[in-house]
Amino acid sequence: MRSPAPEDLYEVIRGRYEKGSILVTTNKAPSEWAGLFLEPLLASAALDRLLDQAEVVVIQGPSYRARNRQRYDTVRFEEEEGKLSSQS
């Protein structure tokens, strides 16, 4: 993330900490967050707050988004191919 995004995300996490729930979905492991935040200390502070009393759910398997994207691309390709063959 480019500045000021890491700081802004941290402020949201800090603001919600011990005040209410926060739901985060990501395809990055906690060990990869330091690289995203660009500052290891900021990433550590954010993770400390997020993971304190957290319920972590790890979902493994094929991505629904990627699967749906593949279907969409296939349908678009078939539609385009049909248009091209009908123009010939």
Backbone torsions as a table, in degrees:
resi	resn	phi	psi	omega
1	MET	NA	144.3	176.9
2	ARG	-92.5	150.0	178.4
3	SER	-60.6	140.0	8.2
4	PRO	-96.9	16.7	-176.9
5	ALA	-56.9	-45.9	179.8
6	PRO	-61.0	-41.4	179.6
7	GLU	-66.3	-40.3	179.5
8	ASP	-64.4	-44.2	178.2
9	LEU	-61.9	-43.2	178.1
10	TYR	-60.2	-41.3	-179.9
11	GLU	-63.3	-36.9	176.2
12	VAL	-64.9	-46.7	179.6
13	ILE	-62.1	-46.4	-179.8
14	ARG	-62.6	-40.4	-179.5
15	GLY	-65.3	-31.6	-179.2
16	ARG	-89.2	-16.9	-175.1
17	TYR	-57.1	124.4	-179.8
18	GLU	61.5	14.1	177.1
19	LYS	-114.5	-28.5	-177.7
20	GLY	-174.3	176.1	-177.2
21	SER	-76.7	154.8	172.7
22	ILE	-143.1	135.8	-179.7
23	LEU	-115.3	127.4	179.8
24	VAL	-125.0	130.9	172.0
25	THR	-117.0	138.2	-178.7
26	THR	-156.7	155.7	173.0
27	ASN	-103.1	13.8	179.7
28	LYS	-108.6	136.2	175.8
29	ALA	-72.9	153.9	177.4
30	PRO	-53.2	-33.3	179.8
31	SER	-66.3	-18.4	-179.9
32	GLU	-91.5	-7.6	-175.2
33	TRP	-67.3	-31.6	-179.5
34	ALA	-57.6	-40.2	177.9
35	GLY	-68.9	-30.6	178.5
36	LEU	-73.9	-40.1	-178.2
37	PHE	-79.4	-14.4	-178.6
38	LEU	68.6	-14.6	176.6
39	GLU	-126.9	110.8	-178.5
40	PRO	-56.3	-35.8	-179.6
41	LEU	-66.3	-41.1	178.1
42	LEU	-66.4	-41.1	177.6
43	ALA	-63.2	-42.5	179.5
44	SER	-63.3	-43.1	179.4
45	ALA	-64.7	-40.9	178.8
46	ALA	-64.1	-46.2	179.8
47	LEU	-65.2	-38.1	177.0
48	ASP	-57.1	-44.7	-178.5
49	ARG	-71.9	-40.3	-179.6
50	LEU	-67.5	-40.1	-173.0
51	LEU	-87.8	-11.9	177.0
52	ASP	-67.3	117.4	-179.7
53	GLN	62.7	27.6	-177.5
54	ALA	-86.3	155.3	169.2
55	GLU	-110.3	109.5	-176.9
56	VAL	-99.2	127.8	178.5
57	VAL	-118.2	120.2	179.1
58	VAL	-105.5	122.4	179.8
59	ILE	-109.5	125.4	179.5
60	GLN	-118.1	155.1	178.8
61	GLY	128.6	-175.4	-178.2
62	PRO	-67.2	147.7	-179.5
63	SER	-76.0	130.6	175.6
64	TYR	-66.8	-37.8	-179.9
65	ARG	-63.1	-45.4	179.6
66	ALA	-65.4	-39.1	179.6
67	ARG	-64.5	-45.8	179.7
68	ASN	-66.7	-35.6	178.1
69	ARG	-64.0	-40.5	179.4
70	GLN	-63.7	-42.6	177.7
71	ARG	-61.4	-44.9	-179.8
72	TYR	-60.1	-46.2	179.9
73	ASP	-63.0	-37.7	179.3
74	THR	-65.4	-45.8	179.9
75	VAL	-63.1	-45.0	179.0
76	ARG	-61.2	-42.2	179.8
77	PHE	-62.3	-45.2	-179.4
78	GLU	-64.9	-37.9	177.5
79	GLU	-65.3	-45.6	179.1
80	GLU	-63.5	-41.2	179.5
81	GLU	-63.7	-39.1	178.0
82	GLY	-64.9	-39.9	178.4
83	LYS	-64.2	-41.9	-178.3
84	LEU	-67.5	-41.5	-178.0
85	SER	-71.8	-29.2	179.6
86	SER	-77.5	-20.7	178.1
87	GLN	-81.5	-17.0	-176.7
88	SER	-79.2	NA	NA
